[in-house]
Amino acid sequence: MTSTSYLSTSTTAIPTVTGSSIAMSVCSSSSNISARVSPHPGQPTSSRDTQVCFSKKKDKVKKKVIWGIEVAEELLWKGWELGKEITKNLALRNLSLKIQKMKYRPPKTKFFFTAMPQTIFLSPGITFTLPIIFRPLEEKEYTDQLWFEKEEGKFFVDLRATLPCHSLICPPSLQLPMCAMGDMAEAWFCLDNVGDLPTFFTWEFSSPFQMLPSTGLLQPGQACQIKVTFQPLMAIIYEVQATCWYGEGSKQKSSIQLQAAGKCAQLLVSIKGPEDQDVEGFQKVLHFGSVAVGCTAERQIKLYNPSVVSAPFRIEVAQDMLPKDQAFSCPTACGIVPPGKKKYVSVFFHPKTLDVKTMDYVTVMPSGCASQTLVKVVGFCRGPDVSLQHYCINFSWIHLGERSEQSLWIENKSDCTAHFQFAIDCQESVFSIRPTFGTLVGKARMTLLCAFQPTHPIIYFRRVACLIHHQDPLFLDLIGTCHSDSTKPAILKPQHLVWYRTHLARGLTLYPPDILGQMLSEKKLEQDKNGALMIPMEDLEDVPAPQYPIIPPMTEYFYDGTKDLAIFPPPVSLEPVEVDFGACTGPEDPNPVPLCLVNHTKGRIIVVWTHRSNCPFWVTPETCDVPPLKSTAMRLHFHPPHPNSLYVVELEAFAIYKVDTQLLSTPARQHVRFLGCMPSPVLPNTAATSHREPPST
């Protein structure tokens, strides 16, 4: 950057547009001035917030041409000392095409002197150098003139010797670009030290302008870039004079006129979509529609700036809920829209609560006096839609020792990914489902393989819960009958489950089949149109017979009677349902744990435990009879086959009524989980859960 010692009387502003900011370059004969609008209001946008100084090139000697002779306008002596002679050379150059003849007269004062006067002849293009000596005798400023005579007339060259002084110069005025209220415009100009001494300076200015650096030190010949910031509070034209104080006692000054205009920015907010509401005079509503849980939907809000200045803005989402519960978010917290431009702001919907319509508000707040816009955002959260091909698998009957398999598909009708798991221990149960758990992508179907391999000639029923992430559980009924050569119980059918649930609602399941049969023959019971037993209508005073209620899936899963929470009284209970053998000290097996099984029915039941031969846990006796309203003691054994291993097993037991006719028609299933391990310093003791199913007819 170069400059001279004097400023021109006017400056020219040339606006340029770069990106989202407005820049202006203001140039003069001695300094460079630049200005722009900050794209981030309220924040520094340049590294020039601190003083940046640089050296200026030495001023060139100004020359003039008189009658074809080029000569300096002035010879200046600086930094002189008393008693020392200082010589400067004055050059005269012939720019004409003829020989120039001239004479000169010596200076009038005794402080400047030169060679004896003589006639000078200058051929074209030739330069003549005349030495002039300055001899100061006291500290003061000296002035004189050296005159030359030609045929055309006379001219002179000023001779001047100055004392060291402070002198700072700056442009007379600075025009900043227009700026919106709440936004910030920036500009720079040069402050030059054209004096002979290091000079401290201090700027004095008024709001809404700021100047950085406001104080500093400039060495002789140095220049400093001064940054001017403009943050208007009102939409008016500002004209403020800033003063730079410097010199001894800060009594000298240089001034610059700061001019800028504050404008009121305008920001138009609009949304588009088939369900969106964007009618003038009504609240703007942005609809996200139905979004799958765990997924994220994106919609955009259009911001248009019709004004001639940049429009800064802020966006806020209502903070009524905790951040972790918020379903809507807007990553763009603030920004700026250039004049006449558009900007699209994304709003995201990431729901977390199923089957809930979520509503929130997004506020677009322009800076300054522009009014804010409230946008209502609405979205619905949907989860997976998983269903089973059948909700009851009937294996009918098979011979003891045989195995029966049936396929079943599980389907996800939603486009949301579903994760499922069947609550069954396939290793110890007579029923198995493969795979037990898995993932279903949207609109997908998976085939499951259900198997039945009984261990005793009885009837079997188990209701298995299918747990699904973000959906209520499903329930699958597995039924089957096992025959041997000597024992052939009645075949359990799906209709029996329907009758059993009806009897459960009517309080008849706690009675054995022989008692119910006798009450039916004695007309104390009768059958409804579906074949289920019921108390005669005349005894109920025209009250309709109870039906099995519709139980919410989550209620059925948790209120299963395992933890003293049951929808209906359980026919059989076991205590405890969880056993932890802890760290077993080998080599001998740990002591068996006593179990207490209680028969809550009014009939004799037979309890059968099922387990594989190599299972580390087993119950004795494996089969036992329990009288009505009585309890029996059992023992749980644990034999760990390998040391330093953790064992967790769910044991399964089936309870059925035992009547004189040997008709096994009301089964119940009881399963419990036991665990244990050999000594290991790294394996913790672990608890487990269990689930119990009611009897069935």
N, C-alpha and C positions, 0 to 999 in steps of 0.2 A: 504494500500500500504506500502510495506516495502522496505528498502534499506540499504546498508552498506556504508562504508566510501570511497570505491574505486570503480572505474569504470573498466569494462573489456575493452579490446582494440578493440573489434569488436561487431557489432550488427547484428541481423538477421531480415529481413522484411518478413512477412507472409501475402500475399494479401488475402482478403476475399471480397465477393460481397454480399451486403445487399440491396435489392430493386434496386433503380436506382443509388446508390452511391457505390464507391469503398473504402474499409477501409483497413488500414494496421496497424498491431500491431508490434511495434519494442520494443524488451525487452532486457535488460542487467541485469547484476548481481546487479545493484544498483538503477535502475530507470525504469519506464514504459513510453514508447513513443508510441503514436497512431497517425494515420493520416487518412484522408478521403477526398473525393471530395464532395464539397457542391452541393446539388441538386438545389439550388437557387443562381445563381451567383450574387455577389455583395451585398448579404445580410448576416448578422450574422446567423450562424446556431447552435450556442452553447451558453449556459449561461456562458461559461468561458471567455467571452470577458473582464471581470473584474478579478482582482487578486483573486485567490482562494488558500488559504494557509491551510496546515494541518501539524500536528506534526508527526515526524518520530519516530519510536521506537529506544530506546537507542542501540548503537552499542554493539554487543557481543564481548567479549574478544577473540581474535584469539589465538588458542592453537596449539601446535605441539607435536609430539610423537617422542621421542628419546630413542632408546634402551628399549622400553617398558614403558617408563615414559611419562605421559601426563602432559604438563606444558604450561603456557602462554608464548607467544612469547615476550610480553612486559608488564610492569606495567607502567601506565601513571597517573601522578598527574596533575589535572586541578583545577583552582579556589582556589589555596592555598593563604595563607597570611603570611607575615613575622612574625617570632617569634613563630609560632604555629607548633606543630608537627602533622604530618598527617601519619597515619598508614594504609598500605594496606597489605593484606594477599596473599601470593603466595602459590598456591595449587599444590602439586605433587601427582599424582595418579599412582599406579602400575597397568598397564594393562596386564602384563605378568602373567605367571603361576608359577613363582618362586619368592623367596624373593630377593628384590633388596637392595644392599648396596651402599651407596654413601656418599661423603663428600662435603662440600661447603666452599668457602672462602668469607669473608665479602667484601662489596664494598670498592673500593680504596679511594673514597672521603669521607670527614667527614660529608657530607650532607645526605648520605644514610647510615644507619647502621641497624644491626639486632642482634639476639642473638649470643652468643659465638659459634664458629664453633663446630660441633659435628658430630658424625657418625649417619647416618639415615638408619634404617632398615624398608623396606616396604614389608609387606606381600601382596600376590595377591589381588587386588581389594581395597586395603587400600589407603586412601588419607592422606597425611601429609601437614599441613598448617604451613608456615613459615612467621611470621610477619616481615615486613620491614618498618622502620620509616624514614620519610623524614622531615628534619628540615632546612628550607631555612633561609639564612641570608641576602640576597639581591635579588632585583628584576632582575632576569635573568633566562635563561633556563639552566636546569641541566641535565646532562646525566652521567650514570655509568652502570656497569654490575655486575651481581651476577653469579659467576662461580660455577659449580658442577663437581665433579670428580667421575667416575665409573671405573670399570675394563676395560670397552670397550673404554673409553676415556673421554674427557671433553666436556661440553656444557655450554652455558650461557643464561641468561635472561636479556634483556635490561631494565634499569631503567631510566625513563625520566619524567621531570617536565617541563611543558610548560607555557608560559605567555598567557593571553587572546588575541585572534587574530580574524581577519575577514577571512572567508574562504567560498567561494561559489563554488560548482561544478555542472557541467552539462555534458550530453553526448558529446563525441567528434564529432559526426556527426549525421545528420538526413536526411533520404531519403524520400522525399515526392512522392506521386504517380504521374503518368503522368496526365497532365491536358490540356484541349483544350483551345485555345486562346479565351479569353472572358469569360471563366469559372473560377472557383475558387476552389482550393484544400486547405484543412486544416490539420494541424497536431499539436500534443501536446507532450511536454516533461517536465520533472521535473527539477527545479532549487533548489538545496538543500543548506541549510546553515549548514555546518559542523563545523563552528567556534564557538567561545564562546561569541560573541557580536552580538547585533542587527545590521543588515547590510542593508544599502540602496544600490540599484542596478539600473543601467540604461543600456538598450540595444542599441547597435549601429548596424544598418543593412542597407541594400540597396535594391532598387527595383529589381525585382518585388515581394519581400518578405515583409511581415509586421509581427510584433511581438506584442502580447498583453498578459499581460500588458507590456508596454515598460519601466516602472519604478515601484518601489515598495520597501517595507521594509519587511525583513524576520527576525524573532526572532531566537535565537539559537535553533537548532533542528527542525526548520520548513522547509517545502518544498512548492514550488509554481508551479502550472501548467502553463506553458507558451504555448500560442497558436501561431502557425505560419501559415499565409495565403500566398497563392501563386496564383498570377493572371498574367499569361504570356501574353506578348504583341507580342512575336514572337515565331515561332516554332523552338526553339533551346534548347540545354541543358544548364541549369543554375547551376552554382556552386559558392556560395557566402558564405563568412565567416561572422558570426554574433558574436559580442564581447560584453560581459557583464562586465561593469566597476563597481567596488565597492571598499570599504575600505576607509581609510583616504585620502581625496583629490581625491577619485576615481582613484587611481593609480594602484590598483590591477585589474586583468582581468581574465576572463574565456572565452573560445571561443568554438563555435560549427560550424561545416561545414554543410551548407544547400545545398542540392542537389535535383534538380527537372528537369523535361523535359516538355517543351511546345510542343503541337501537334496541327496540323491543322485538325479540325473536318470536317467531310463530312456528308451531309444530302441529301438524295434522296427523292424527292417529286413525288408521283404518285397518279392518280385517276382512278377509274374504273366505267364503266357504258356503256349502249348501245349507248348513244348519246354523251358521253364524248370524248374529243379529247386529247389523251396523247401519241403523237408520238414524238420521239426524234428529235430535230431540229425545232419543231413547238411549238407555244404557247399552254399551257395547258388550256383547256376549261372545266368547270364543269357546266353541264346542270341540272337545277331543273325541267324543263318541265313546265306544266301548273298547277298552284296552286290557289286554291280558295281564294278570298279575306277574310281576317280575320283569315286564317289558317296559319300554319307554317310547312314548309318542311325542312327536315334535310338531308344533304349529308356529306360524310366524305372524308378527304384528308389523305392519308397514308404517314407517315414520317419514313424513314428507315435510321439507322445509321450504315454504314459498317466499320467505323473506330474503333480504339482500345480505344478511349477516349469518354467520354460523350459529347453529342452535344447539347449545349443550343441553343434556338431559340426564336424569337419573331414573332408574327403574327399581321399584320395591315390590316385593311379594308380601302379603299380609303376614304378620308375625304372631297370629293368635295361638298357634300351636308350637310344640317343640320342633326343633329342626329335623329330628329323626322321624317325626310324624307327618311332615309336609310332603304332599304328593305333587305339588307344582314347584318348579324352579325356573329361574331365568339367569343364566350365566352373565348376561350383560348388565352390570350394575350401573354403568354410566357410559356416556359416549358423546359424540358430536355429529350433527348432520350438516354438511356444507350447504351453502346457499343454493336453492333450486335443486337439491339432490334428494335421493331417497335412501333409506336405510331400513333393512329388515332385521328385526330382533326375534330370536327364537325363544319360545316358551316350551318347557318340557313337562310331560305328565308321566310320572312313574308311580302308579298306585301300589299300595301295600295291603289294603283291607278289601276282602272279597265282597262282591255283591253290594257295594256301597257307591252311591252317587256322591262324588266329592265336588265341592264348590269352594272357590277362593277368589281373591281379587289381586290384580296386578295394576300398580299405579305408575303411570308415565308422567314424570314431573319435569317440564322444561324449566330452564333457568329464567330468572327475572320475573316479569309481570305476567307471563303467559300462564293460562290456567292449566291445571293438571287434568289428566284423563284417567278415569277409572275403568278398567276392563275386567269384566267378570269371566272367569275361566271355569268350565264345567267338564267333568269327565266321569265315566263309569268304569269300575274295575270288574273284570270277569276272570274266572279261574278255569281250570281244566274241567272237562265234562266227560268223566270216565264212567263207563257202564260195562256190565258183564253180559255175555250171551245168555246165560241162565243164572238164576240165583238159587238153584237147587240141583245138585248132582245126585242122581239115584243110581247106585251100583247094583240095585236089586239084591240077588243072593248069589253067593259063590261057596264052593267047598273049602273047608279048612285047609290051609296050605297053599291055596291058589292066590293069584293077583289079578286084579281087574283095573283097566285104565280107560279113561274117557278124556276127550279134548274139550277145551273151553277157551273161547277167545275173549280178550279184554280190549276195549276200544276207547279211544279218546276222540270225541267228536269236536272238541274245541281246537283252536290253533295254538293254544298255550301248552307248553311242555308239562307233562305230568309225571310224578314219581310215585310209585306204589310199592307196598310191601304187605304180604299176608302174615297175620299174626299166628303162625303155626310152626312148631318144631317138627320138621318132617322126619327127623331121625327116630324119634321115639313114638310118634303117633302112627295109628293104623292107616291114617289118611296122609297123603302127601300131595303137594302142589309144586310143579316145576315150570318156570323159575318162581322162586318165592318172592323175589323183588325185581324191579326193573324200572326203565324209563320209557315213556311213550311220548314221542314228539306229536305235534299237532296233526290231527286227521290221520292217526296211525292206529293199527290193530296188531295185537300180538296173540299168539296161540299159547295156551297153558295146557299142561298135561297133569291131570288129576288121577291119582292111583289109590287103590283100596286093597290092603293086605292084612286081613284079620288074624288074630292070634287065639281067639276063643270062639266057640259056637254060640254067639249071642247076637243081639241086634246092636247097631252102632249109629250114633248120630253126633255130629259135631258142627257147631255154627262158628265159622271162621270169619274174622273181621279182616277186610282189606283196607289198610290205611293208605290214604292218598294225600299228598302235600297240597294244601290250598283247596281241599274239598272234603266234605263229610265222608266218613268211612262207608264202604259197602259191606254187605254180609252175604256169605255163601254157605248154604246148608249142604252138608255132606252126609248121606245116609247109605246104609248097606246092612245086609244080613249075612251071617255065616252059618252054614250047616255042616254038621259032621255026620258020620254014619249012625251015631246013636242019638244025637240031639238035633232037632229041626225046629227052631223057634219060628213064630209067625213072621212073615216077610214085612219089613217096614217100608211104607210107601209115603209119598209126599202128602197124601190126604191125611195121614195120621198126624203130621206136623200141624196141619190146619186145625184139626180137632183138638190137638194138645194146647195150642195157643188160645183157642176159645175156652177150653176147660180151665186154663190158667186164669183167665179173666173172671171166670165164674166160681173160682175157689174149689175146683173139683180135682185138681192134680195131686193133692195130698192124700187121696183115697186110692187104695189098690183096685185093680180091675175086678176082683171078685166082689168087693163091697159095692162098687158102682153097678155091677151086673145085678146084684141082689136088689138094690134100691130101684133099678129100672123095672125089674119084675114085680116089685111091690107097688108100682106106680108112684113112688116117691120122686122119681126122675122121669123125664120124657125126652124125646129127641126133637130137635128143631128141623126145619126144612133142609138143612145141610147135613143132618145126621149127627150133630154134636149133642151131647147131653145138656139138659137144663132143668131147673126146678119148674114144676108145673106153673102155668100162668095164674091159676086161681090162688095160689099161695103167695103170689107177688103183688096182688092188688093192681093188676093191669100195668105193672111196670115192665118195660121190655127187658129181655134177657141181656146181660152185659156182653159186649163184644171186645175182642182184643183191640186195644187202642193203637193209634198211630204214634209210635215212639220216635222222637228225633234220633238220628244215628249217633250223634255224640253222647246223648243221654244213655242210650242203650250200651254204648261201649264202656262208659265210665261207671254206670250204675248196674254192674253185672253181679253184685253180691259178694265180690271178692273182698272188699274193704268195708264191710258193714254198710254198704250202700247198695240197695237193690230196689228195683221197681216192683217185683213180686218176691214173696218169701222163698228162699232157696229150699229145695227138698233135702239136699245133703250139704253138709259143711265139713270142712277139714281145718284143723288147727295144729300146727301153723301151716301157712301156705308158702312160706319162704324159709329156707333153712340154709345156713352158711356154716360149713364145717371149718372154715378158716384154714390156717396153715397146719396141716396134719403132720404129726411127728411119726415118721416111719421107724422101723419097717412094718409094724403092726397096723392093722386098719383102725380107724377111730371108732369110738363107741357109737352104737346106733342111736339115732334120735327118735324119741317117742312121738307118735302122731295120734291124734284123737279125731275119729270120724263119727259125726253125729247124724242119725236118721231122723229128720223132722216130719216124716210122713206117718200115716196111720197104717202102714203095711210093712211086711217084711221085705227087705231088699237084699240083693246080692251085689257085692262090689268086686270088680275084676280089674286088676292092674295090668297094663300092657307095656312091655319094654323089650328091646332087643337083647340078645344073649350076652353081648360084650359091653353092655352099658355099665359104667362105674357106679351107678346108683340103682337101687331096687328096694321094693317094699315087701315086707313079710307081715302077715300071710298074703300071698298073691291073690287069693280068692277067699272071701269070707261073707257070712250072713250077718245082717244087723237087724235085730227086732225093731218093731215100730217104736218111735219116740225114744230110742235108746242110742247109746254110743258104744264104740269099740276101740280098742287100743291096737295100734300098729307100730311097726318099727322101720325106720328108714336107715338103710345101710349104704356105706360108701367105701369102695375099694379102688383107690387110684392105681391104674396100671403102670404109670410112668412118674418118676419124680420131677419136681420143678416144672409142673404143668398146671394150668388152670382148667377146671372142668365146670361146665354149666350145662344143665340138662333140665328139660321140662318133662316130667312124668305124667302119664295120662291114665285115668281110671274111669270105668263106666259102671254106673249103678242102675239096676233094673229091678222091678218088682218080682218077687218070687211068690207064686200062688200055687194052690194045690193042683190046679189044672196044668201047671208048668207052662202057662202062657206068658211069655216074656213080652209084654206089650207096652210097658212104660219105662223107657230107658232114661238114664241120666248120665252125664259125663262129668267127671271131675279131673282136672289136671293141675299139677303143681310143679314148681321149678325148684330144683335143689342144686347146690354147687359146693365144690370143695377143691383142695389142691394139696399137693405134697409140699414140704418146707421149701421156701425160696425167699431170699431176702428182698427180691425185687417185685414180687407179686403181691398186690394188695388184697385184703379181704373185700369181697364184693357181694352186694345184695342183688336179688332178682325179683321179678314180679310174676304173678300168676293170674289165670283167668278161669272162671268156672261157668259151666253151662247148666241150665235147668233141665229137668227130665222132659221126656216127650212121649206122647201116645200116638 
